[in-house]
Amino acid sequence: MPAKVDVSMCVGCGVCVNECLLGAISLNDEIASVDETLCTECGACIDACPSGAISLK
């Protein structure tokens, strides 16, 4: 299952965008958004997210 962003926890810092080597994450209205077709569930964004807003549920 692709990474999911808890929008109530996302602060829009963009760290996850820079960490994702596949370009699967973008910021939309200052909230991270995961393109499920590109996400390979590597977990790099989860480790990088300072607010803990991303998970693999």
C-alpha distance matrix in Angstrom:
0.0 3.8 6.7 8.6 12.4 14.8 17.6 20.2 19.8 19.4 22.9 22.3 23.6 21.6 21.1 17.4 18.5 21.0 18.7 16.1 17.8 15.9 16.9 13.5 14.8 18.0 20.2 21.1 24.0 23.5 19.9 16.9 14.6 11.5 11.7 8.4 10.5 11.5 8.8 8.6 7.0 10.7 11.2 14.5 14.1 13.5 16.7 18.6 18.1 21.5 20.7 17.6 15.9 12.5 9.9 6.6 6.8
3.8 0.0 3.8 6.4 9.9 13.0 15.4 18.4 17.8 16.7 20.0 19.1 20.2 18.1 17.7 14.0 14.8 17.4 15.4 12.6 14.6 12.8 13.3 9.8 11.0 14.2 16.5 17.7 20.7 20.1 16.7 13.5 11.2 7.8 8.4 5.6 8.3 8.6 5.6 6.7 5.5 9.1 9.4 12.1 11.2 11.3 14.7 15.9 15.4 19.0 18.5 15.7 13.8 10.2 8.7 6.3 8.0
6.7 3.8 0.0 3.8 6.8 10.0 12.5 15.3 14.3 13.3 16.5 15.9 16.9 15.1 14.6 11.0 12.5 15.1 13.2 11.1 13.9 12.8 12.8 9.5 9.4 12.5 14.3 15.9 18.6 17.5 14.0 10.8 9.3 6.7 8.9 7.6 10.8 10.3 7.0 8.5 6.2 8.8 7.7 9.9 8.2 8.0 11.7 12.7 11.8 15.3 14.7 12.0 10.1 6.5 5.5 4.7 7.2
8.6 6.4 3.8 0.0 3.8 6.6 9.1 11.9 11.5 10.9 14.5 14.2 16.0 14.8 15.0 11.8 13.3 16.5 15.1 13.5 16.6 15.6 14.8 11.4 10.2 12.4 13.4 14.2 16.5 15.6 11.8 9.3 8.0 6.8 9.6 8.9 12.6 12.8 10.0 12.1 10.0 12.5 10.7 12.7 10.1 9.4 13.2 13.8 11.9 14.9 13.4 11.0 8.2 5.5 5.4 6.1 7.0
12.4 9.9 6.8 3.8 0.0 3.8 5.7 8.7 8.1 7.2 10.8 10.8 12.9 12.3 13.0 10.4 12.1 15.4 14.6 13.7 17.2 16.6 15.1 12.2 9.9 11.2 11.1 11.9 13.6 12.3 8.5 6.7 6.7 7.3 10.9 11.4 15.0 14.8 12.4 14.9 12.8 14.7 12.3 13.3 10.0 9.5 13.0 12.8 10.1 12.6 10.7 9.1 5.5 4.5 6.7 9.0 9.9
14.8 13.0 10.0 6.6 3.8 0.0 3.8 5.5 5.5 6.3 10.1 11.3 13.7 14.2 15.0 13.1 15.0 18.2 17.6 17.1 20.8 20.4 18.8 15.9 13.4 14.1 13.2 13.5 14.2 12.9 9.3 8.9 9.6 11.0 14.4 14.7 18.5 18.5 16.1 18.4 16.0 17.8 15.0 16.1 12.8 11.5 14.7 14.6 11.3 12.8 9.9 8.6 5.0 6.3 8.1 10.8 10.8
17.6 15.4 12.5 9.1 5.7 3.8 0.0 3.8 5.4 5.1 8.3 9.3 12.4 13.2 14.9 13.5 14.8 18.2 18.3 18.0 21.6 21.2 18.9 16.4 13.4 13.1 11.3 10.9 10.9 9.9 6.6 7.7 8.9 11.4 14.7 15.8 19.4 19.5 17.7 20.4 18.5 20.2 17.7 18.2 14.6 14.0 17.0 16.1 12.6 13.7 10.8 10.8 7.2 9.0 11.5 14.3 14.4
20.2 18.4 15.3 11.9 8.7 5.5 3.8 0.0 3.8 5.9 8.4 10.7 13.5 15.2 16.6 15.9 17.6 20.6 20.7 20.9 24.6 24.5 22.3 19.9 16.8 16.5 14.3 13.9 13.1 11.9 9.3 10.9 12.6 15.1 18.5 19.4 23.1 23.1 21.0 23.5 21.2 22.7 19.8 20.3 16.8 15.6 18.2 17.4 13.7 13.8 10.3 10.7 7.9 10.8 13.1 16.2 15.9
19.8 17.8 14.3 11.5 8.1 5.5 5.4 3.8 0.0 3.8 6.4 9.2 11.2 13.1 13.9 13.4 15.7 18.3 18.1 18.8 22.6 22.9 21.1 19.0 15.8 15.8 13.9 14.6 14.1 11.9 9.4 10.2 12.6 14.7 18.4 19.4 23.0 22.5 20.0 22.2 19.7 20.7 17.4 17.6 14.2 12.7 14.9 14.1 10.3 10.1 6.5 7.2 5.1 8.6 11.4 14.9 15.3
19.4 16.7 13.3 10.9 7.2 6.3 5.1 5.9 3.8 0.0 3.8 5.6 7.9 9.5 10.8 10.4 12.3 15.0 15.3 15.9 19.7 20.1 17.9 16.1 12.6 12.3 10.2 11.3 11.2 8.6 6.1 6.8 9.8 12.3 16.0 17.6 21.0 20.1 18.0 20.5 18.5 19.2 16.3 15.9 12.2 11.8 13.9 12.4 8.7 9.1 6.5 7.9 5.3 8.1 11.5 14.9 16.1
22.9 20.0 16.5 14.5 10.8 10.1 8.3 8.4 6.4 3.8 0.0 3.8 5.6 8.5 10.1 11.1 12.6 14.7 15.7 17.0 20.6 21.4 18.9 17.9 14.2 13.1 10.4 11.7 10.8 7.5 6.8 8.5 12.0 14.8 18.4 20.4 23.5 22.3 20.5 23.1 21.3 21.5 18.6 17.5 13.9 13.9 15.4 13.0 9.6 9.0 7.1 9.9 8.4 11.2 14.9 18.3 19.7
22.3 19.1 15.9 14.2 10.8 11.3 9.3 10.7 9.2 5.6 3.8 0.0 3.8 5.6 8.3 9.3 9.7 12.1 13.7 14.7 18.1 18.8 16.0 15.3 11.5 9.8 6.9 8.7 8.4 4.6 4.8 6.2 9.9 12.9 16.1 18.7 21.4 20.0 18.7 21.5 20.3 20.5 18.1 16.6 13.0 14.0 15.6 12.8 10.0 10.4 9.6 11.9 10.0 11.7 15.5 18.6 20.4
23.6 20.2 16.9 16.0 12.9 13.7 12.4 13.5 11.2 7.9 5.6 3.8 0.0 3.8 5.7 8.0 8.8 10.1 11.8 13.7 16.9 18.3 15.8 15.8 12.1 10.9 8.8 11.6 11.5 7.8 8.3 8.5 12.2 14.5 17.6 20.2 22.7 20.7 19.3 21.7 20.5 20.0 17.4 15.3 12.1 13.4 14.1 10.8 8.7 8.7 9.2 11.8 11.1 12.6 16.3 19.4 21.7
21.6 18.1 15.1 14.8 12.3 14.2 13.2 15.2 13.1 9.5 8.5 5.6 3.8 0.0 3.8 5.4 5.1 6.6 8.8 10.3 13.3 14.6 12.0 12.4 8.9 7.9 6.8 10.3 11.5 8.3 8.4 7.2 10.3 12.1 14.8 17.6 19.7 17.4 16.3 18.8 18.0 17.5 15.5 13.1 10.1 12.4 13.3 9.9 8.7 10.1 11.2 12.8 11.7 12.1 15.6 18.2 20.8
21.1 17.7 14.6 15.0 13.0 15.0 14.9 16.6 13.9 10.8 10.1 8.3 5.7 3.8 0.0 3.8 5.4 5.4 6.3 8.9 11.9 14.0 12.2 12.8 9.9 10.2 10.2 13.8 15.2 11.8 11.4 9.5 12.3 13.1 15.9 18.2 20.2 17.6 15.9 17.7 16.6 15.4 13.2 10.4 7.9 10.2 10.2 6.5 6.4 8.0 10.2 11.5 11.5 11.4 14.6 17.1 20.1
17.4 14.0 11.0 11.8 10.4 13.1 13.5 15.9 13.4 10.4 11.1 9.3 8.0 5.4 3.8 0.0 3.8 5.4 4.9 6.1 9.7 11.2 9.7 9.5 6.9 8.4 9.4 12.9 15.0 12.2 10.7 7.8 9.8 9.8 12.6 14.6 16.7 14.1 12.2 14.1 13.0 12.2 10.1 7.8 4.8 7.7 8.8 6.0 5.9 9.1 10.6 10.7 10.0 8.8 11.7 13.8 17.0
18.5 14.8 12.5 13.3 12.1 15.0 14.8 17.6 15.7 12.3 12.6 9.7 8.8 5.1 5.4 3.8 0.0 3.8 5.5 5.6 8.5 9.5 7.1 7.8 5.1 5.7 7.4 11.1 13.7 11.4 10.6 7.7 9.1 9.3 11.3 14.0 15.5 12.8 11.9 14.3 14.2 13.6 12.5 10.2 7.7 11.1 12.3 9.6 9.7 12.5 13.8 14.2 12.9 11.7 14.5 16.1 19.2
21.0 17.4 15.1 16.5 15.4 18.2 18.2 20.6 18.3 15.0 14.7 12.1 10.1 6.6 5.4 5.4 3.8 0.0 3.8 5.7 7.5 9.8 8.2 10.2 8.5 9.1 10.7 14.4 16.7 14.2 13.9 11.3 12.8 12.7 14.4 16.9 18.0 14.8 13.9 15.6 15.7 14.2 13.3 10.1 8.8 12.3 12.4 9.3 10.6 13.0 15.2 15.8 15.4 14.2 16.8 18.4 21.7
18.7 15.4 13.2 15.1 14.6 17.6 18.3 20.7 18.1 15.3 15.7 13.7 11.8 8.8 6.3 4.9 5.5 3.8 0.0 3.8 6.1 9.0 8.7 9.9 8.9 10.9 12.9 16.5 19.0 16.4 15.3 12.2 13.4 12.5 14.3 16.0 17.2 13.9 12.3 13.2 12.9 10.8 9.9 6.4 6.0 9.5 9.3 6.9 9.2 12.0 14.5 14.3 14.3 12.5 14.5 15.8 19.4
16.1 12.6 11.1 13.5 13.7 17.1 18.0 20.9 18.8 15.9 17.0 14.7 13.7 10.3 8.9 6.1 5.6 5.7 3.8 0.0 3.8 5.5 5.6 6.5 6.6 9.4 12.3 15.6 18.6 16.6 15.1 11.6 11.7 10.0 11.1 12.7 13.5 10.1 8.8 10.0 10.3 9.0 9.0 6.6 6.2 9.9 10.8 9.4 11.0 14.5 16.2 15.4 14.8 12.3 13.8 14.4 17.9
17.8 14.6 13.9 16.6 17.2 20.8 21.6 24.6 22.6 19.7 20.6 18.1 16.9 13.3 11.9 9.7 8.5 7.5 6.1 3.8 0.0 3.8 5.7 7.9 9.3 11.8 15.0 18.2 21.4 19.7 18.5 15.0 14.7 12.6 12.8 14.2 14.0 10.2 9.8 10.3 11.7 9.9 11.1 8.7 9.6 13.1 13.6 12.4 14.5 17.8 19.9 19.1 18.5 15.9 17.0 17.0 20.6
15.9 12.8 12.8 15.6 16.6 20.4 21.2 24.5 22.9 20.1 21.4 18.8 18.3 14.6 14.0 11.2 9.5 9.8 9.0 5.5 3.8 0.0 3.8 5.4 8.2 10.9 14.5 17.2 20.7 19.7 18.2 14.6 13.4 10.8 10.0 11.3 10.6 6.8 7.3 8.4 10.7 10.1 11.9 10.6 10.9 14.3 15.6 14.7 16.3 19.8 21.3 20.2 19.0 16.1 17.0 16.5 19.7
16.9 13.3 12.8 14.8 15.1 18.8 18.9 22.3 21.1 17.9 18.9 16.0 15.8 12.0 12.2 9.7 7.1 8.2 8.7 5.6 5.7 3.8 0.0 3.8 5.6 7.4 11.1 13.7 17.2 16.3 15.2 11.8 10.8 9.0 8.4 10.9 10.7 7.4 8.4 10.7 12.6 12.4 13.4 11.8 10.9 14.5 16.1 14.5 15.4 18.8 20.0 19.4 17.8 15.3 16.9 17.0 20.0
13.5 9.8 9.5 11.4 12.2 15.9 16.4 19.9 19.0 16.1 17.9 15.3 15.8 12.4 12.8 9.5 7.8 10.2 9.9 6.5 7.9 5.4 3.8 0.0 3.8 6.8 10.5 12.6 16.2 15.6 13.6 10.1 8.2 5.6 5.0 7.3 7.9 5.1 5.4 8.7 10.2 11.1 11.8 11.3 9.9 12.9 15.3 14.3 14.5 18.1 18.7 17.6 15.6 12.9 14.1 14.0 16.7
14.8 11.0 9.4 10.2 9.9 13.4 13.4 16.8 15.8 12.6 14.2 11.5 12.1 8.9 9.9 6.9 5.1 8.5 8.9 6.6 9.3 8.2 5.6 3.8 0.0 3.8 7.0 9.6 13.0 11.9 10.0 6.5 5.5 4.5 6.2 9.1 10.8 8.7 8.2 11.4 11.8 12.5 12.1 11.1 8.6 11.6 14.0 12.4 11.9 15.3 15.6 15.1 12.9 10.8 13.0 13.8 16.4
18.0 14.2 12.5 12.4 11.2 14.1 13.1 16.5 15.8 12.3 13.1 9.8 10.9 7.9 10.2 8.4 5.7 9.1 10.9 9.4 11.8 10.9 7.4 6.8 3.8 0.0 3.8 6.4 9.8 9.1 8.1 5.6 5.4 6.7 8.0 11.6 13.1 11.5 11.7 15.1 15.5 16.3 15.6 14.3 11.5 14.3 16.6 14.3 13.3 16.1 16.2 16.5 14.0 12.9 15.6 16.9 19.2
20.2 16.5 14.3 13.4 11.1 13.2 11.3 14.3 13.9 10.2 10.4 6.9 8.8 6.8 10.2 9.4 7.4 10.7 12.9 12.3 15.0 14.5 11.1 10.5 7.0 3.8 0.0 3.8 6.4 5.3 5.2 4.5 5.9 8.9 10.9 14.3 16.3 15.0 14.9 18.3 18.3 19.0 17.7 16.4 13.1 15.4 17.6 15.0 13.3 15.3 15.0 15.9 13.3 13.2 16.4 18.4 20.3
21.1 17.7 15.9 14.2 11.9 13.5 10.9 13.9 14.6 11.3 11.7 8.7 11.6 10.3 13.8 12.9 11.1 14.4 16.5 15.6 18.2 17.2 13.7 12.6 9.6 6.4 3.8 0.0 3.8 5.3 5.3 6.3 6.6 10.0 11.6 14.8 16.9 16.5 16.7 20.4 20.4 21.7 20.4 19.6 16.2 18.1 20.7 18.4 16.2 18.1 17.1 18.0 14.9 15.1 18.1 19.9 21.2
24.0 20.7 18.6 16.5 13.6 14.2 10.9 13.1 14.1 11.2 10.8 8.4 11.5 11.5 15.2 15.0 13.7 16.7 19.0 18.6 21.4 20.7 17.2 16.2 13.0 9.8 6.4 3.8 0.0 3.8 5.6 8.4 9.6 13.4 15.2 18.3 20.6 20.2 20.2 23.8 23.5 24.7 23.1 22.1 18.6 20.1 22.5 20.0 17.4 18.6 17.2 18.7 15.7 16.7 20.0 22.2 23.3
23.5 20.1 17.5 15.6 12.3 12.9 9.9 11.9 11.9 8.6 7.5 4.6 7.8 8.3 11.8 12.2 11.4 14.2 16.4 16.6 19.7 19.7 16.3 15.6 11.9 9.1 5.3 5.3 3.8 0.0 3.8 6.7 9.3 13.0 15.5 18.5 21.0 20.0 19.5 22.8 22.2 22.9 20.9 19.7 16.0 17.5 19.5 16.8 14.2 15.0 13.9 15.8 13.2 14.6 18.1 20.8 22.2
19.9 16.7 14.0 11.8 8.5 9.3 6.6 9.3 9.4 6.1 6.8 4.8 8.3 8.4 11.4 10.7 10.6 13.9 15.3 15.1 18.5 18.2 15.2 13.6 10.0 8.1 5.2 5.3 5.6 3.8 0.0 3.8 6.4 10.1 13.0 15.6 18.4 17.8 16.8 20.1 19.1 20.2 18.2 17.5 13.7 14.8 17.3 15.2 12.3 13.6 12.1 13.2 10.2 11.3 14.7 17.2 18.5
16.9 13.5 10.8 9.3 6.7 8.9 7.7 10.9 10.2 6.8 8.5 6.2 8.5 7.2 9.5 7.8 7.7 11.3 12.2 11.6 15.0 14.6 11.8 10.1 6.5 5.6 4.5 6.3 8.4 6.7 3.8 0.0 3.8 6.8 10.0 12.5 15.4 14.3 13.2 16.4 15.5 16.5 14.7 14.0 10.4 11.9 14.6 12.6 10.3 12.6 11.7 12.0 9.0 8.9 12.2 14.4 16.2
14.6 11.2 9.3 8.0 6.7 9.6 8.9 12.6 12.6 9.8 12.0 9.9 12.2 10.3 12.3 9.8 9.1 12.8 13.4 11.7 14.7 13.4 10.8 8.2 5.5 5.4 5.9 6.6 9.6 9.3 6.4 3.8 0.0 3.8 6.6 9.2 12.0 11.6 10.9 14.4 14.1 15.8 14.6 14.6 11.3 12.9 16.1 14.8 12.8 15.7 14.7 14.2 11.0 9.8 12.2 13.5 15.0
11.5 7.8 6.7 6.8 7.3 11.0 11.4 15.1 14.7 12.3 14.8 12.9 14.5 12.1 13.1 9.8 9.3 12.7 12.5 10.0 12.6 10.8 9.0 5.6 4.5 6.7 8.9 10.0 13.4 13.0 10.1 6.8 3.8 0.0 3.8 5.8 8.7 8.2 7.2 10.7 10.7 12.7 12.2 12.6 10.0 11.8 15.1 14.4 13.2 16.6 16.0 14.8 11.9 9.5 11.0 11.3 13.2
11.7 8.4 8.9 9.6 10.9 14.4 14.7 18.5 18.4 16.0 18.4 16.1 17.6 14.8 15.9 12.6 11.3 14.4 14.3 11.1 12.8 10.0 8.4 5.0 6.2 8.0 10.9 11.6 15.2 15.5 13.0 10.0 6.6 3.8 0.0 3.8 5.5 5.6 6.3 10.1 11.3 13.6 14.1 14.6 12.7 14.8 17.9 17.3 16.6 20.1 19.8 18.4 15.7 13.1 14.0 13.5 15.1
8.4 5.6 7.6 8.9 11.4 14.7 15.8 19.4 19.4 17.6 20.4 18.7 20.2 17.6 18.2 14.6 14.0 16.9 16.0 12.7 14.2 11.3 10.9 7.3 9.1 11.6 14.3 14.8 18.3 18.5 15.6 12.5 9.2 5.8 3.8 0.0 3.8 5.4 5.2 8.3 9.4 12.4 13.3 14.8 13.4 14.8 18.1 18.3 17.7 21.3 20.8 18.8 16.2 13.2 13.0 11.5 12.8
10.5 8.3 10.8 12.6 15.0 18.5 19.4 23.1 23.0 21.0 23.5 21.4 22.7 19.7 20.2 16.7 15.5 18.0 17.2 13.5 14.0 10.6 10.7 7.9 10.8 13.1 16.3 16.9 20.6 21.0 18.4 15.4 12.0 8.7 5.5 3.8 0.0 3.8 5.9 8.4 10.8 13.4 15.2 16.4 15.6 17.5 20.5 20.6 20.5 24.2 24.1 22.2 19.7 16.6 16.3 14.6 16.0
11.5 8.6 10.3 12.8 14.8 18.5 19.5 23.1 22.5 20.1 22.3 20.0 20.7 17.4 17.6 14.1 12.8 14.8 13.9 10.1 10.2 6.8 7.4 5.1 8.7 11.5 15.0 16.5 20.2 20.0 17.8 14.3 11.6 8.2 5.6 5.4 3.8 0.0 3.8 6.4 9.3 11.0 13.0 13.6 13.1 15.5 18.1 17.9 18.4 22.1 22.5 20.8 18.8 15.6 15.7 14.3 16.5
8.8 5.6 7.0 10.0 12.4 16.1 17.7 21.0 20.0 18.0 20.5 18.7 19.3 16.3 15.9 12.2 11.9 13.9 12.3 8.8 9.8 7.3 8.4 5.4 8.2 11.7 14.9 16.7 20.2 19.5 16.8 13.2 10.9 7.2 6.3 5.2 5.9 3.8 0.0 3.8 5.6 7.8 9.4 10.6 10.2 12.1 14.8 15.2 15.6 19.4 19.8 17.7 16.0 12.5 12.2 10.6 13.2
8.6 6.7 8.5 12.1 14.9 18.4 20.4 23.5 22.2 20.5 23.1 21.5 21.7 18.8 17.7 14.1 14.3 15.6 13.2 10.0 10.3 8.4 10.7 8.7 11.4 15.1 18.3 20.4 23.8 22.8 20.1 16.4 14.4 10.7 10.1 8.3 8.4 6.4 3.8 0.0 3.8 5.5 8.4 10.1 11.0 12.5 14.6 15.7 16.8 20.6 21.3 18.8 17.7 14.0 12.9 10.7 13.5
7.0 5.5 6.2 10.0 12.8 16.0 18.5 21.2 19.7 18.5 21.3 20.3 20.5 18.0 16.6 13.0 14.2 15.7 12.9 10.3 11.7 10.7 12.6 10.2 11.8 15.5 18.3 20.4 23.5 22.2 19.1 15.5 14.1 10.7 11.3 9.4 10.8 9.3 5.6 3.8 0.0 3.8 5.5 8.3 9.1 9.6 11.9 13.6 14.4 18.1 18.6 15.7 15.0 11.2 9.5 7.2 10.4
10.7 9.1 8.8 12.5 14.7 17.8 20.2 22.7 20.7 19.2 21.5 20.5 20.0 17.5 15.4 12.2 13.6 14.2 10.8 9.0 9.9 10.1 12.4 11.1 12.5 16.3 19.0 21.7 24.7 22.9 20.2 16.5 15.8 12.7 13.6 12.4 13.4 11.0 7.8 5.5 3.8 0.0 3.8 5.7 8.0 8.8 10.0 11.7 13.5 17.1 18.3 15.7 15.7 12.1 11.0 9.5 13.0
11.2 9.4 7.7 10.7 12.3 15.0 17.7 19.8 17.4 16.3 18.6 18.1 17.4 15.5 13.2 10.1 12.5 13.3 9.9 9.0 11.1 11.9 13.4 11.8 12.1 15.6 17.7 20.4 23.1 20.9 18.2 14.7 14.6 12.2 14.1 13.3 15.2 13.0 9.4 8.4 5.5 3.8 0.0 3.8 5.4 5.2 6.5 8.7 10.2 13.6 14.7 12.0 12.4 9.0 8.1 7.7 11.4
14.5 12.1 9.9 12.7 13.3 16.1 18.2 20.3 17.6 15.9 17.5 16.6 15.3 13.1 10.4 7.8 10.2 10.1 6.4 6.6 8.7 10.6 11.8 11.3 11.1 14.3 16.4 19.6 22.1 19.7 17.5 14.0 14.6 12.6 14.6 14.8 16.4 13.6 10.6 10.1 8.3 5.7 3.8 0.0 3.8 5.5 5.4 6.2 8.7 12.0 14.0 12.2 12.8 10.0 10.4 11.0 14.8
14.1 11.2 8.2 10.1 10.0 12.8 14.6 16.8 14.2 12.2 13.9 13.0 12.1 10.1 7.9 4.8 7.7 8.8 6.0 6.2 9.6 10.9 10.9 9.9 8.6 11.5 13.1 16.2 18.6 16.0 13.7 10.4 11.3 10.0 12.7 13.4 15.6 13.1 10.2 11.0 9.1 8.0 5.4 3.8 0.0 3.8 5.5 5.0 6.0 9.7 11.1 9.6 9.6 7.0 8.6 10.1 13.6
13.5 11.3 8.0 9.4 9.5 11.5 14.0 15.6 12.7 11.8 13.9 14.0 13.4 12.4 10.2 7.7 11.1 12.3 9.5 9.9 13.1 14.3 14.5 12.9 11.6 14.3 15.4 18.1 20.1 17.5 14.8 11.9 12.9 11.8 14.8 14.8 17.5 15.5 12.1 12.5 9.6 8.8 5.2 5.5 3.8 0.0 3.8 5.5 5.4 8.7 9.5 7.0 7.8 5.3 6.0 8.1 11.4
16.7 14.7 11.7 13.2 13.0 14.7 17.0 18.2 14.9 13.9 15.4 15.6 14.1 13.3 10.2 8.8 12.3 12.4 9.3 10.8 13.6 15.6 16.1 15.3 14.0 16.6 17.6 20.7 22.5 19.5 17.3 14.6 16.1 15.1 17.9 18.1 20.5 18.1 14.8 14.6 11.9 10.0 6.5 5.4 5.5 3.8 0.0 3.8 5.8 8.1 10.2 8.3 10.3 8.7 9.4 11.3 14.6
18.6 15.9 12.7 13.8 12.8 14.6 16.1 17.4 14.1 12.4 13.0 12.8 10.8 9.9 6.5 6.0 9.6 9.3 6.9 9.4 12.4 14.7 14.5 14.3 12.4 14.3 15.0 18.4 20.0 16.8 15.2 12.6 14.8 14.4 17.3 18.3 20.6 17.9 15.2 15.7 13.6 11.7 8.7 6.2 5.0 5.5 3.8 0.0 3.8 6.2 9.0 8.5 10.1 9.2 11.2 13.5 16.8
18.1 15.4 11.8 11.9 10.1 11.3 12.6 13.7 10.3 8.7 9.6 10.0 8.7 8.7 6.4 5.9 9.7 10.6 9.2 11.0 14.5 16.3 15.4 14.5 11.9 13.3 13.3 16.2 17.4 14.2 12.3 10.3 12.8 13.2 16.6 17.7 20.5 18.4 15.6 16.8 14.4 13.5 10.2 8.7 6.0 5.4 5.8 3.8 0.0 3.8 5.6 5.4 6.6 6.8 9.6 12.7 15.5
21.5 19.0 15.3 14.9 12.6 12.8 13.7 13.8 10.1 9.1 9.0 10.4 8.7 10.1 8.0 9.1 12.5 13.0 12.0 14.5 17.8 19.8 18.8 18.1 15.3 16.1 15.3 18.1 18.6 15.0 13.6 12.6 15.7 16.6 20.1 21.3 24.2 22.1 19.4 20.6 18.1 17.1 13.6 12.0 9.7 8.7 8.1 6.2 3.8 0.0 3.8 5.7 8.0 9.6 12.3 15.7 18.1
20.7 18.5 14.7 13.4 10.7 9.9 10.8 10.3 6.5 6.5 7.1 9.6 9.2 11.2 10.2 10.6 13.8 15.2 14.5 16.2 19.9 21.3 20.0 18.7 15.6 16.2 15.0 17.1 17.2 13.9 12.1 11.7 14.7 16.0 19.8 20.8 24.1 22.5 19.8 21.3 18.6 18.3 14.7 14.0 11.1 9.5 10.2 9.0 5.6 3.8 0.0 3.8 5.4 8.3 11.2 14.9 16.6
17.6 15.7 12.0 11.0 9.1 8.6 10.8 10.7 7.2 7.9 9.9 11.9 11.8 12.8 11.5 10.7 14.2 15.8 14.3 15.4 19.1 20.2 19.4 17.6 15.1 16.5 15.9 18.0 18.7 15.8 13.2 12.0 14.2 14.8 18.4 18.8 22.2 20.8 17.7 18.8 15.7 15.7 12.0 12.2 9.6 7.0 8.3 8.5 5.4 5.7 3.8 0.0 3.8 5.7 7.7 11.4 13.1
15.9 13.8 10.1 8.2 5.5 5.0 7.2 7.9 5.1 5.3 8.4 10.0 11.1 11.7 11.5 10.0 12.9 15.4 14.3 14.8 18.5 19.0 17.8 15.6 12.9 14.0 13.3 14.9 15.7 13.2 10.2 9.0 11.0 11.9 15.7 16.2 19.7 18.8 16.0 17.7 15.0 15.7 12.4 12.8 9.6 7.8 10.3 10.1 6.6 8.0 5.4 3.8 0.0 3.8 6.8 10.5 11.8
12.5 10.2 6.5 5.5 4.5 6.3 9.0 10.8 8.6 8.1 11.2 11.7 12.6 12.1 11.4 8.8 11.7 14.2 12.5 12.3 15.9 16.1 15.3 12.9 10.8 12.9 13.2 15.1 16.7 14.6 11.3 8.9 9.8 9.5 13.1 13.2 16.6 15.6 12.5 14.0 11.2 12.1 9.0 10.0 7.0 5.3 8.7 9.2 6.8 9.6 8.3 5.7 3.8 0.0 3.8 7.2 9.2
9.9 8.7 5.5 5.4 6.7 8.1 11.5 13.1 11.4 11.5 14.9 15.5 16.3 15.6 14.6 11.7 14.5 16.8 14.5 13.8 17.0 17.0 16.9 14.1 13.0 15.6 16.4 18.1 20.0 18.1 14.7 12.2 12.2 11.0 14.0 13.0 16.3 15.7 12.2 12.9 9.5 11.0 8.1 10.4 8.6 6.0 9.4 11.2 9.6 12.3 11.2 7.7 6.8 3.8 0.0 3.8 5.9
6.6 6.3 4.7 6.1 9.0 10.8 14.3 16.2 14.9 14.9 18.3 18.6 19.4 18.2 17.1 13.8 16.1 18.4 15.8 14.4 17.0 16.5 17.0 14.0 13.8 16.9 18.4 19.9 22.2 20.8 17.2 14.4 13.5 11.3 13.5 11.5 14.6 14.3 10.6 10.7 7.2 9.5 7.7 11.0 10.1 8.1 11.3 13.5 12.7 15.7 14.9 11.4 10.5 7.2 3.8 0.0 3.8
6.8 8.0 7.2 7.0 9.9 10.8 14.4 15.9 15.3 16.1 19.7 20.4 21.7 20.8 20.1 17.0 19.2 21.7 19.4 17.9 20.6 19.7 20.0 16.7 16.4 19.2 20.3 21.2 23.3 22.2 18.5 16.2 15.0 13.2 15.1 12.8 16.0 16.5 13.2 13.5 10.4 13.0 11.4 14.8 13.6 11.4 14.6 16.8 15.5 18.1 16.6 13.1 11.8 9.2 5.9 3.8 0.0
